[in-house]
């Protein structure tokens, strides 16, 4: 893993096999993008990385709209097909070309290939689990298999005779974590990750794939390089890294934050009680305000560097320059000696 301006450690393990993306035509690319857009509505995970990376589709497909997944037809909707009217198809998903069938966690969706008056492809059947068996009328269908954020779409043709189709995803697992200098553990509640697409043309972050990823959780993604942003706290302790996910492997990535957790308070004397109703401003050495709050205490995580702490209480302003040392969490007191106007002291 490459970490921009920071140390980052990563290692790959063969503990997880995860799957292949099959090449398919523009209509299938359009389906994956449309399903990704609807996944938030339906609450079902789909592959954002692959959908965003498929490129442009033909103009005739750009206006294609998939059905609202909250109102899809169940597998056995409508009148039952009489004997001889349907064909049986078994759908199996694999992590790799030679891998075993995925036993659970796969979401299957089967679409018809002809759009209706509303320009939507009809959702014919859906299932959740591992290998699925469907009874479908003879004809052509588009099958989408989703496994975490990895997915693949394939065109199938159903006849009278039993049929089996195997779908393979080109994907891997990603497990993220972070530490402070010296390997000190960061409380999980103060740490979050966001996963973005990478783009050589993008000035900043690419398209967001997954926000608020908890440390230690496993995210299934199609093989490729992703831009990962790690936030320690909510101010400016941010690490950005480009991480390569390999098909059939678990990539465990641990980044190193150079930051510290500080609690500021304004006191009349060392060790004294914090003064309430204090307005706080935290400035970098370039004068940029990175944090503001009001209260007796100001707690935050700050990245390594030099800062100016400003506290205002009533008409008195206090200021102190401070250097944040990575991993050195501490309380910082602003004292009467930090008052800018020494003629305007606290009343006795």
Secondary structure by P-SEA (a helix, b strand, c coil): cccccbbbbbccccccccbbbbbbcaaaaaaaaaaaaacccccccccaaaaaaccccccccccccccccccccccccccccccccbbbbbbbbbcccccccccccbbbbbbbccccccccccccccccccbbbbbbcbbbbbbbbbccccbbbbbbbbcccbbbbbbbbccbbbbbbcccccccccccccbbbbbbbbbcccccccccccccccccbbbbbcbbbbbbbbbcccccbbbbbbbbbbccbbbbbbbbbcbbbbbbbbccccccccccbbbbbbbcccccccccccccbbbbbbcbbbbbbbbbcccbbbbbbbbbcccccbbbbbcccccccccccccc
